[in-house]
Amino acid sequence: MTISWEITQTEDTSVDVSFTCSETAIVHARSVNTTGCGTDELLQARLGEVAAGVHNKIQCGAITAAADPADEPAAE
């Protein structure tokens, strides 16, 4: 299983990232603190560390696929 990522927004000290699991297709969006990541190499290393944590959380079930709104009962 691999986790890929896409940066969706950049701020001064953080980036918003969508992590995607290749095996389960689970997408997990979160903000990542990038303080001290002055180069692209350091930023990619930081995102790799966070991706490893996301991978572990998907494996143990702490991060799961978002609920499908179609599965919700209709409001009366």
Helices and strands as residue ranges (DSSP letters): E 3-10, E 14-21, E 27-33, H 40-60, G 69-71
